[in-house]
């Protein structure tokens, strides 16, 4: 898997260094979705991937 992701991550690094990603949506679509898809997830199936999943977080020791 490492060898499969290496060219993708190198390309993403080049684009990050060039300032290619302009906003959060651009990063989500062009970077995160690309990696998740390369890992074998079906990014178009909402039961596998959710672009806007809300997570509850509790602080403290309760």
N, C-alpha and C positions, 0 to 999 in steps of 0.2 A: 504494500500500500504506500509506503514511503516513496518509492520510485514513481508511483502513479501521481502523487500529489506534488512532488518536487517541481516539475515544470509549471504547474499551475501557480504554486506559491512564488516561484521566481518571477513569473509574469505579473502577478499581483504586486510584488515588491517594486518592480520597475514602474508600474503605473502609480503606486503610492508615492514613490520618489519624484515622479513627474507631475504630481498634483492632479492626476486624472479624475479622481473621485471628488465631486463637487458638493454633495450633501448626503444626509442619512439615507435617503431612498436610493440614491446612486450606489452607495456602499452596499446596502442590503441586496440590491438586485445584481450588481456586477461583481461583488466580492463574496458575500456570505452565501447567496444562492448557488454560486459557482462551486464553492467548496463543498457545500452540503450535497449537491447533485453528484459531484465527483466521488463522494463517500457512499453513493448508492441510494440515497433517499430520493423518492419521487416528489420533487418540489411542487408539483401541480396537484398532488393529492393532499387535501387538508387533514386527512387522518394521519399523515406522516409528517408533514411540515406545516407550521403556522407562522406566517410572517409577523403577526402582531399578537402574540400570546401574552396575556396579562398575568403576572405572578404576584401573589400576596406575600408580603414579608413582614414578620413580626420581629421587633427588636426587644432586647432584654432577655431575661432568663425565664420567662413564663412558659 
